[in-house]
Amino acid sequence: MRIRDATMADVPAILGIYNDVVTNTTAIYDQHPSTLEERQDWFETRSRRFPVLVGELNGAVVGFSTFGEWRSRWGYRFTVEHSVHVRADCRGKGLGRQLIEVLFPRAAAMNVHMMIAHIDSAASASLRLHEKLGFERVGTFREVGLMKEDWLSVVAMQKAIHQPTASPSLR
Ligand SMILES: CC(C)(COP(=O)(O)OP(=O)(O)OC[C@H]1O[C@@H](n2cnc3c(N)ncnc32)[C@H](O)[C@@H]1OP(=O)(O)O)[C@@H](O)C(=O)NCCC(=O)NCCS
């Protein structure tokens, strides 16, 4: 798989993967699939400040990963939240792992101190993958989501990129 920065031309493929996850899993707590225009707006805003990466196999986008602000207040400026999604027919082949791993040097280059993942408690592949990549379970927010008739719980995980004794110039 070749991983590169996404461009606006990749947004339809990103949309396809995103909407399949919305429709067929509980990994994204959206009610409806996104429109192309909504994803284009998201891409424009996100890619101005943060990486949006796509993985390509045989010329087709088969997954994407990104991170953005975890919380908007100033004090949180060195913490990001990431997401990763792989096309359904390409899962379980190590692509998700590569798409997250490639975010670490990008985060380090931006002086990110901590990466956060919020993962649906039923998403066993994602939980396992994040554990393998060194994310530590912080805890579970129980029954914070409601999709169809089920309450859903979210596992919070975190991984330090720069060590807690960050350079004073970052403070
Ligand atoms: C979660 C997701 C991104 C993982 O990507 P992937 O390419 O399928 O995962 P990988 O093949 O890189 O797997 C890496 C590790 O995850 C674990 N894993 C993968 N699929 C798994 C499954 N079905 N069940 C349990 N663990 C699984 C394995 O431990 C694997 O490591 P190993 O093969 O060395 O044991 C992908 O499955 C996906 O897009 N799922 C739907 C949407 C989603 O859940 N997104 C994440 C939201 S946080």
The ligand as an SDF file (V2000), in Angstrom:
LIG
                    3D

 48 50  0  0  0  0  0  0  0  0999 V2000
  -10.5280   -0.8620   12.5430 C   0  0  0  0  0  0  0  0  0  0  0  0
   -9.8440   -0.8950   11.1900 C   0  0  0  0  0  0  0  0  0  0  0  0
   -9.4000    0.5110   10.8280 C   0  0  0  0  0  0  0  0  0  0  0  0
   -8.5920   -1.7760   11.3310 C   0  0  0  0  0  0  0  0  0  0  0  0
   -7.9500   -1.8530   10.0950 O   0  0  0  0  0  0  0  0  0  0  0  0
   -7.5570   -3.2850    9.4800 P   0  0  0  0  0  0  0  0  0  0  0  0
   -6.7760   -3.0300    8.2560 O   0  0  0  0  0  0  0  0  0  0  0  0
   -8.7700   -4.1150    9.3710 O   0  0  0  0  0  0  0  0  0  0  0  0
   -6.6530   -3.8600   10.6630 O   0  0  0  0  0  0  0  0  0  0  0  0
   -5.2520   -4.5650   10.5140 P   0  0  0  0  0  0  0  0  0  0  0  0
   -5.3280   -5.6570    9.5160 O   0  0  0  0  0  0  0  0  0  0  0  0
   -4.1900   -3.5250   10.3620 O   0  0  0  0  0  0  0  0  0  0  0  0
   -5.1510   -5.2370   11.9440 O   0  0  0  0  0  0  0  0  0  0  0  0
   -4.2180   -4.9230   12.8730 C   0  0  0  0  0  0  0  0  0  0  0  0
   -4.5700   -5.6850   14.1490 C   0  0  0  0  0  0  0  0  0  0  0  0
   -5.9160   -5.4540   14.5380 O   0  0  0  0  0  0  0  0  0  0  0  0
   -6.4870   -6.6760   15.0110 C   0  0  0  0  0  0  0  0  0  0  0  0
   -7.6220   -7.0590   14.1970 N   0  0  0  0  0  0  0  0  0  0  0  0
   -7.8470   -6.8200   12.8950 C   0  0  0  0  0  0  0  0  0  0  0  0
   -9.0340   -7.3250   12.5010 N   0  0  0  0  0  0  0  0  0  0  0  0
   -9.5440   -7.8970   13.6130 C   0  0  0  0  0  0  0  0  0  0  0  0
  -10.7700   -8.5590   13.8750 C   0  0  0  0  0  0  0  0  0  0  0  0
  -11.6830   -8.7490   12.9120 N   0  0  0  0  0  0  0  0  0  0  0  0
  -11.0090   -8.9920   15.1280 N   0  0  0  0  0  0  0  0  0  0  0  0
  -10.0990   -8.7790   16.1120 C   0  0  0  0  0  0  0  0  0  0  0  0
   -8.9430   -8.1490   15.9250 N   0  0  0  0  0  0  0  0  0  0  0  0
   -8.6690   -7.7220   14.6990 C   0  0  0  0  0  0  0  0  0  0  0  0
   -5.4360   -7.6980   14.9470 C   0  0  0  0  0  0  0  0  0  0  0  0
   -4.8530   -7.7780   16.2310 O   0  0  0  0  0  0  0  0  0  0  0  0
   -4.4520   -7.1670   13.9530 C   0  0  0  0  0  0  0  0  0  0  0  0
   -3.1590   -7.4820   14.2860 O   0  0  0  0  0  0  0  0  0  0  0  0
   -2.5640   -8.9550   13.9350 P   0  0  0  0  0  0  0  0  0  0  0  0
   -3.0950   -9.3130   12.5730 O   0  0  0  0  0  0  0  0  0  0  0  0
   -1.1040   -8.7180   13.9900 O   0  0  0  0  0  0  0  0  0  0  0  0
   -3.0970   -9.8310   15.0210 O   0  0  0  0  0  0  0  0  0  0  0  0
  -10.7560   -1.4740   10.0780 C   0  0  0  0  0  0  0  0  0  0  0  0
  -11.0850   -2.8010   10.4040 O   0  0  0  0  0  0  0  0  0  0  0  0
  -12.0250   -0.6760    9.8580 C   0  0  0  0  0  0  0  0  0  0  0  0
  -12.0170    0.2870    9.1070 O   0  0  0  0  0  0  0  0  0  0  0  0
  -13.1260   -1.0940   10.5120 N   0  0  0  0  0  0  0  0  0  0  0  0
  -14.4070   -0.4310   10.3920 C   0  0  0  0  0  0  0  0  0  0  0  0
  -14.3940    1.0070   10.8850 C   0  0  0  0  0  0  0  0  0  0  0  0
  -13.7110    1.1760   12.2230 C   0  0  0  0  0  0  0  0  0  0  0  0
  -13.9390    0.4480   13.1850 O   0  0  0  0  0  0  0  0  0  0  0  0
  -12.8340    2.2010   12.2840 N   0  0  0  0  0  0  0  0  0  0  0  0
  -12.0730    2.5190   13.4420 C   0  0  0  0  0  0  0  0  0  0  0  0
  -12.8000    3.5120   14.2640 C   0  0  0  0  0  0  0  0  0  0  0  0
  -11.8360    3.9270   15.7220 S   0  0  0  0  0  0  0  0  0  0  0  0
  1  2  1  0
  2  3  1  0
  2  4  1  0
  2 36  1  0
  4  5  1  0
  5  6  1  0
  6  7  2  0
  6  8  1  0
  6  9  1  0
  9 10  1  0
 10 11  2  0
 10 12  1  0
 10 13  1  0
 13 14  1  0
 14 15  1  0
 15 16  1  0
 15 30  1  0
 16 17  1  0
 17 18  1  0
 17 28  1  0
 18 19  1  0
 18 27  1  0
 19 20  2  0
 20 21  1  0
 21 22  1  0
 21 27  2  0
 22 23  1  0
 22 24  2  0
 24 25  1  0
 25 26  2  0
 26 27  1  0
 28 29  1  0
 28 30  1  0
 30 31  1  0
 31 32  1  0
 32 33  2  0
 32 34  1  0
 32 35  1  0
 36 37  1  0
 36 38  1  0
 38 39  2  0
 38 40  1  0
 40 41  1  0
 41 42  1  0
 42 43  1  0
 43 44  2  0
 43 45  1  0
 45 46  1  0
 46 47  1  0
 47 48  1  0
M  END
$$$$
